[in-house]
Amino acid sequence: VRIGVPENFYRERLAPEVAEAFDRALSDAEVGGAQLVPIMAPAPAAINVIGRVILLSEVSALMEPYADRRADFGSDVQALIDQGRCLSATDYVNAQRLRTVYRREWARLWELVDVIFTPCAPILAPLVGQTEVEWGAEPSDREDVRLATTRLVRAINVLGLPAVSIPLQSKNLPVGLQIIGKPFDEAAVLGVGGLMSASV
């Protein structure tokens, strides 16, 4: 099995426990006979942005019939619905166009690898009420917890790629391994997931 290991984005801003567990999983896969192939994942940060535009626009449109029931939703959900209303149709259509472009770019990866491994989340489970995670001392080193927890999986969802999460060995809180496959190749994703579950 040729396992793609992104050298960009998916190894950045990881909690030490997540990085250690992910590295052990790669080592286990290699010992089990897999070939690790370094790859550059095409524009995951940009895909996350267009995914947010699509999500906010679509959720806002879907919730339009319930505009008279705002009190039934939490303030965080109301804020997301309102953000979606601020986006133009042009923003939405351009985000969909970019999604098509990035799908084509990711399609080239499948000539090199069978599946791709990444961590599922860059952080361990946050504390109740925690709103930010800090990666350093600078203000730019802070990240919203909700965005952080989905940062490594959002682009895969936007691209419509099959993926599975399996638990990895960790010292404290759970860490997940994301196994990503090419479109409609759930069999490969689940097969590799089963092998990895047995080895970890």
C-alpha positions as CSV (number, residue, x, y, z in Angstrom):
1,V,0.0,0.0,0.0
2,R,1.3,3.4,-0.9
3,I,0.5,5.8,1.9
4,G,0.7,9.5,1.1
5,V,2.1,11.6,4.0
6,P,1.6,15.4,3.5
7,E,4.7,17.5,4.2
8,N,2.6,20.6,4.4
9,F,-0.3,21.9,6.5
10,Y,-1.1,18.5,8.2
11,R,2.1,18.5,10.2
12,E,1.8,22.1,11.3
13,R,0.6,23.3,14.7
14,L,0.1,19.9,16.2
15,A,0.0,19.2,19.9
16,P,3.1,17.1,20.9
17,E,1.0,14.1,21.9
18,V,-0.8,14.2,18.5
19,A,2.5,14.4,16.6
20,E,4.0,11.5,18.6
21,A,1.0,9.3,18.0
22,F,0.9,10.1,14.3
23,D,4.6,9.3,13.9
24,R,4.1,6.0,15.6
25,A,1.3,5.1,13.3
26,L,3.5,5.9,10.3
27,S,6.2,3.7,11.7
28,D,3.7,0.9,12.3
29,A,2.5,1.1,8.8
30,E,6.0,1.0,7.4
31,V,6.9,-2.0,9.5
32,G,3.7,-3.7,8.2
33,G,5.0,-3.3,4.7
34,A,3.5,0.0,3.5
35,Q,5.4,2.4,1.4
36,L,5.4,6.0,2.8
37,V,5.3,8.5,0.0
38,P,5.9,12.2,0.9
39,I,3.4,14.5,-0.9
40,M,2.4,18.1,-1.0
41,A,-1.4,18.4,-0.3
42,P,-2.8,21.0,-2.7
43,A,-4.0,24.2,-0.9
44,P,-5.8,22.7,2.2
45,A,-5.9,26.1,3.9
46,A,-7.6,27.7,0.8
47,I,-10.0,24.7,0.6
48,N,-10.9,25.3,4.3
49,V,-11.9,28.9,3.5
50,I,-14.0,28.0,0.5
51,G,-15.6,25.2,2.5
52,R,-16.6,27.7,5.2
53,V,-18.2,30.0,2.5
54,I,-20.2,27.1,1.1
55,L,-21.2,25.9,4.6
56,L,-22.3,29.2,5.9
57,S,-24.2,30.1,2.7
58,E,-26.0,26.8,2.5
59,V,-26.9,26.6,6.2
60,S,-28.3,30.2,6.1
61,A,-30.4,29.3,3.1
62,L,-31.7,26.1,4.7
63,M,-32.6,27.8,8.0
64,E,-34.5,30.6,6.2
65,P,-37.9,29.0,6.9
66,Y,-37.1,29.1,10.6
67,A,-36.2,32.8,10.8
68,D,-39.1,33.4,13.2
69,R,-37.7,30.8,15.7
70,R,-34.3,32.4,16.5
71,A,-34.9,31.9,20.2
72,D,-34.8,28.1,19.6
73,F,-31.1,28.3,18.5
74,G,-28.0,29.0,20.6
75,S,-26.2,32.3,20.1
76,D,-23.3,30.5,18.4
77,V,-25.6,29.0,15.8
78,Q,-27.4,32.3,15.3
79,A,-24.1,34.0,14.6
80,L,-23.2,31.4,11.9
81,I,-26.6,31.8,10.2
82,D,-26.2,35.6,10.2
83,Q,-22.7,35.3,8.7
84,G,-24.1,33.2,5.9
85,R,-26.6,36.0,5.1
86,C,-23.7,38.4,4.7
87,L,-22.2,36.3,1.8
88,S,-23.1,37.1,-1.7
89,A,-24.3,34.7,-4.4
90,T,-21.0,35.6,-6.2
91,D,-19.0,34.4,-3.2
92,Y,-20.9,31.1,-3.1
93,V,-20.6,30.4,-6.9
94,N,-16.9,31.3,-6.9
95,A,-16.4,29.0,-3.9
96,Q,-18.1,26.1,-5.8
97,R,-15.9,26.8,-8.8
98,L,-12.7,26.7,-6.7
99,R,-13.9,23.5,-5.2
100,T,-13.9,22.0,-8.7
101,V,-10.4,23.3,-9.4
102,Y,-9.0,21.8,-6.2
103,R,-10.7,18.5,-6.8
104,R,-8.8,18.2,-10.0
105,E,-5.5,19.1,-8.3
106,W,-6.1,16.5,-5.6
107,A,-7.0,13.9,-8.2
108,R,-3.4,14.0,-9.4
109,L,-2.3,12.6,-6.0
110,W,-4.0,9.3,-6.6
111,E,-1.5,8.5,-9.4
112,L,1.2,8.5,-6.6
113,V,-0.6,7.0,-3.6
114,D,-3.4,4.7,-2.6
115,V,-4.5,6.4,0.6
116,I,-3.3,9.5,2.5
117,F,-2.7,9.6,6.3
118,T,-3.1,12.7,8.5
119,P,-4.0,13.3,12.1
120,C,-7.8,13.9,12.6
121,A,-7.4,16.9,14.9
122,P,-4.3,18.9,15.8
123,I,-5.2,19.1,19.5
124,L,-6.4,16.8,22.2
125,A,-10.0,17.2,23.5
126,P,-10.3,20.8,24.8
127,L,-11.6,21.7,28.2
128,V,-15.2,22.6,28.6
129,G,-15.6,26.3,27.9
130,Q,-12.2,26.6,26.2
131,T,-12.4,28.9,23.3
132,E,-8.8,29.2,22.1
133,V,-5.7,27.1,21.7
134,E,-2.2,28.7,21.9
135,W,0.7,27.6,19.8
136,G,3.1,30.3,21.1
137,A,3.4,33.6,22.8
138,E,2.4,35.8,19.8
139,P,-1.3,36.9,19.3
140,S,-1.1,35.3,15.8
141,D,-0.2,32.0,17.5
142,R,-3.8,31.7,18.9
143,E,-6.5,29.7,17.1
144,D,-10.2,29.3,17.7
145,V,-10.8,25.8,19.3
146,R,-13.7,25.0,17.1
147,L,-11.8,25.8,13.9
148,A,-8.7,24.0,15.2
149,T,-10.6,20.8,15.9
150,T,-11.9,20.7,12.3
151,R,-8.9,22.2,10.5
152,L,-7.5,18.8,9.3
153,V,-10.7,17.3,8.2
154,R,-12.6,20.2,6.7
155,A,-10.9,20.2,3.3
156,I,-11.5,16.4,2.9
157,N,-15.2,17.0,3.5
158,V,-15.3,19.9,1.0
159,L,-13.6,17.7,-1.6
160,G,-16.0,14.8,-1.0
161,L,-13.3,12.3,-0.4
162,P,-14.0,9.1,1.6
163,A,-12.2,9.0,5.0
164,V,-12.2,7.1,8.2
165,S,-10.9,7.9,11.7
166,I,-9.3,5.2,13.8
167,P,-8.0,5.7,17.4
168,L,-4.3,5.7,18.0
169,Q,-2.3,4.8,21.1
170,S,-1.7,7.9,23.2
171,K,-0.7,8.6,26.8
172,N,-3.7,10.6,27.9
173,L,-6.7,11.7,25.8
174,P,-7.6,10.0,22.5
175,V,-5.8,10.8,19.2
176,G,-7.2,9.9,15.8
177,L,-5.6,8.9,12.5
178,Q,-7.5,10.1,9.4
179,I,-7.2,7.7,6.4
180,I,-8.3,9.4,3.2
181,G,-9.0,7.7,-0.2
182,K,-9.8,8.7,-3.7
183,P,-13.4,9.2,-4.7
184,F,-15.6,6.2,-4.3
185,D,-12.8,4.0,-3.0
186,E,-14.2,3.4,0.4
187,A,-13.1,-0.2,0.2
188,A,-9.4,0.8,0.2
189,V,-10.0,3.3,3.1
190,L,-11.8,0.7,5.2
191,G,-9.3,-2.1,4.3
192,V,-6.3,0.0,5.4
193,G,-8.2,1.2,8.4
194,G,-8.8,-2.4,9.4
195,L,-5.1,-3.2,9.1
196,M,-4.1,-0.2,11.0
197,S,-6.6,-0.9,13.8
198,A,-5.1,-4.3,14.2
199,S,-1.5,-3.0,14.4
200,V,-2.1,-0.1,16.8
